[in-house]
Amino acid sequence: MKTIYKYDLFGYVGAQSIDTMIPGDARLLKVGVQQGRIVGWFLVNPSEPVTTRTFRLIGTGWWVQDDELDDFDYIDTVFDGEFVWHVWEQRRP
């Protein structure tokens, strides 16, 4: 049985990368801002073992090294007042 859970991805803006423990088969549905925190809503099977998933936050206008996102997939863009954040997830093997 699956349900939708919310996980903090970036508790404060300024964290550029975060590892989050999430059930292995979780499917990311949406990223947004709630109460000043960047969070993700995932469809999960709570009985699945958790795994570490790495997310990266890039602000509009930030410089990114040529190869910095080679191992990441674009997930979503989040609007937070005057700021626009782009969320990436590291590919899993």
LOVO-45297 format. One line per field, with one value per atom (N, C-alpha, C, O): residue in one letter; x, y, z. Coordinates in steps of 0.05 Angstrom, whole numbers. Layout:
% residues N
r = (A	...) $
u = (X	...) $
v = (Y	...) $
w = (Z	...) $
//
This chain:
% residues 93
r = (M	M	M	M	K	K	K	K	T	T	T	T	I	I	I	I	Y	Y	Y	Y	K	K	K	K	Y	Y	Y	Y	D	D	D	D	L	L	L	L	F	F	F	F	G	G	G	G	Y	Y	Y	Y	V	V	V	V	G	G	G	G	A	A	A	A	Q	Q	Q	Q	S	S	S	S	I	I	I	I	D	D	D	D	T	T	T	T	M	M	M	M	I	I	I	I	P	P	P	P	G	G	G	G	D	D	D	D	A	A	A	A	R	R	R	R	L	L	L	L	L	L	L	L	K	K	K	K	V	V	V	V	G	G	G	G	V	V	V	V	Q	Q	Q	Q	Q	Q	Q	Q	G	G	G	G	R	R	R	R	I	I	I	I	V	V	V	V	G	G	G	G	W	W	W	W	F	F	F	F	L	L	L	L	V	V	V	V	N	N	N	N	P	P	P	P	S	S	S	S	E	E	E	E	P	P	P	P	V	V	V	V	T	T	T	T	T	T	T	T	R	R	R	R	T	T	T	T	F	F	F	F	R	R	R	R	L	L	L	L	I	I	I	I	G	G	G	G	T	T	T	T	G	G	G	G	W	W	W	W	W	W	W	W	V	V	V	V	Q	Q	Q	Q	D	D	D	D	D	D	D	D	E	E	E	E	L	L	L	L	D	D	D	D	D	D	D	D	F	F	F	F	D	D	D	D	Y	Y	Y	Y	I	I	I	I	D	D	D	D	T	T	T	T	V	V	V	V	F	F	F	F	D	D	D	D	G	G	G	G	E	E	E	E	F	F	F	F	V	V	V	V	W	W	W	W	H	H	H	H	V	V	V	V	W	W	W	W	E	E	E	E	Q	Q	Q	Q	R	R	R	R	R	R	R	R	P	P	P	P) $
u = (17	0	18	39	10	25	10	-15	25	13	31	53	22	39	50	35	77	91	105	113	109	125	152	153	173	200	213	210	228	243	266	280	268	291	312	336	304	322	309	291	318	305	310	294	331	336	350	366	343	356	384	389	403	431	444	467	428	438	437	416	459	460	457	450	462	460	451	460	434	424	419	410	426	419	394	392	374	349	343	347	335	329	299	281	294	267	264	284	240	237	246	241	259	273	256	267	231	215	199	181	205	189	190	211	167	166	160	139	177	173	150	151	131	108	109	102	119	119	139	143	152	169	157	147	157	145	156	172	146	154	131	108	136	116	128	148	117	127	157	172	166	193	213	237	204	222	215	192	236	232	227	245	204	196	188	182	188	179	157	159	138	117	122	125	123	131	109	96	104	87	106	124	100	118	103	79	118	109	124	148	110	124	138	156	131	144	170	185	176	201	225	221	248	271	279	275	289	297	324	341	329	354	361	343	386	394	392	401	378	376	387	381	402	416	403	399	396	383	402	417	400	417	399	380	405	389	406	428	397	411	392	370	402	386	389	410	369	371	393	395	411	433	459	480	457	481	499	489	525	544	545	545	547	549	573	576	590	613	603	581	619	610	601	581	614	607	592	587	585	573	547	541	531	505	504	483	528	529	515	503	515	503	476	466	464	438	417	424	392	369	353	349	344	327	300	289	290	266	243	222	248	226	238	261	222	229	210	186	220	204	206	227	182	181	177	157	195	194	197	219	174	175	190	184	212	228	249	263	251	272	260	237	277	269	291	315	283	302	297	274	319	317	328	350	311	318	327	314	349	360	364	367	362	367	389	390	407	429	418	401	428	419	427	449	409	415	426	418	445	457	437	444) $
v = (-23	0	25	25	45	70	93	93	114	138	161	157	186	209	220	226	223	235	260	262	278	302	300	291	308	307	334	346	344	368	362	343	379	377	397	391	422	443	459	475	455	468	497	512	506	535	539	523	562	568	576	593	565	569	541	539	521	493	487	489	480	475	446	439	429	400	387	395	367	353	324	317	307	278	274	283	260	255	225	211	214	186	182	193	167	164	134	122	122	95	92	110	70	65	69	78	62	64	90	92	109	134	149	151	159	175	204	210	222	250	261	258	273	284	314	324	328	358	369	357	391	406	433	445	443	470	482	470	506	519	518	525	510	509	519	508	540	552	559	554	569	578	556	561	531	508	496	496	487	474	444	431	434	407	392	405	366	349	330	319	326	306	282	284	259	234	213	212	197	173	151	143	141	121	96	97	75	51	51	45	58	61	36	37	12	-12	-18	-36	-2	-6	5	24	-8	3	30	36	47	74	74	56	93	97	126	143	133	161	171	159	193	207	235	249	244	269	289	284	313	334	358	363	374	398	422	419	445	469	489	496	500	520	544	541	567	591	603	600	617	630	650	666	650	668	658	670	635	624	611	601	613	600	571	563	554	525	515	523	499	488	471	460	469	455	426	417	412	384	380	357	402	400	385	372	386	372	348	339	338	316	291	276	287	263	269	253	292	300	303	309	298	303	326	329	343	365	354	336	365	356	377	370	401	421	448	451	469	497	506	501	520	529	560	571	572	602	608	599	625	632	662	673	676	705	715	709	730	741	722	727	699	679	657	649	646	623	602	608	578	557	533	527	520	497	473	473	452	428	406	401	393	371	347	351	323	299	283	279	273	257	230	218	222	196	173	173	154	131	109	106	93	72	50	31) $
w = (0	0	0	13	-15	-17	-5	-3	2	12	4	-6	8	2	28	47	28	51	42	18	60	55	69	92	55	66	61	40	82	78	59	62	39	21	27	27	33	41	63	57	87	110	110	122	98	96	70	61	58	32	38	56	25	30	30	23	38	35	5	-7	-6	-35	-41	-64	-22	-27	-1	21	-3	21	14	-7	34	32	48	71	37	50	51	30	73	76	69	82	47	36	28	20	31	22	-7	-24	-12	-38	-63	-83	-62	-87	-88	-105	-71	-70	-97	-109	-105	-130	-123	-110	-131	-125	-142	-167	-129	-142	-147	-168	-127	-128	-108	-87	-115	-97	-94	-113	-69	-64	-39	-25	-33	-8	11	4	36	56	82	92	93	118	116	135	93	90	85	84	81	76	49	40	35	9	15	27	8	14	-11	-32	-10	-32	-22	0	-39	-33	-50	-75	-37	-50	-46	-25	-67	-65	-55	-69	-31	-19	-10	-5	-8	6	32	33	55	80	90	107	79	88	73	81	53	38	55	70	53	67	56	33	74	65	52	57	35	21	21	25	17	16	-12	-31	-15	-40	-37	-18	-57	-56	-74	-98	-63	-78	-78	-59	-99	-102	-109	-124	-97	-101	-116	-106	-138	-153	-157	-167	-149	-152	-180	-192	-189	-215	-214	-195	-234	-235	-222	-224	-208	-195	-216	-236	-212	-230	-223	-199	-243	-240	-256	-280	-244	-259	-282	-280	-303	-327	-322	-334	-304	-298	-272	-264	-259	-232	-231	-211	-253	-253	-271	-278	-279	-298	-287	-302	-260	-248	-236	-220	-243	-232	-254	-277	-246	-264	-253	-229	-271	-263	-252	-264	-230	-218	-220	-231	-210	-210	-204	-196	-209	-203	-182	-184	-162	-139	-138	-139	-135	-132	-103	-91	-92	-64	-62	-58	-64	-64	-88	-111	-82	-104	-114	-134	-101	-108	-125	-122	-143	-160	-156	-162	-147	-141	-160	-167	-168	-186	-171	-162	-170	-154	-173	-193	-166	-181	-162	-138	-173	-157	-170	-195	-153	-163	-173	-160	-197	-208	-190	-178	-188	-171	-190	-212	-179	-196	-204	-218) $
//
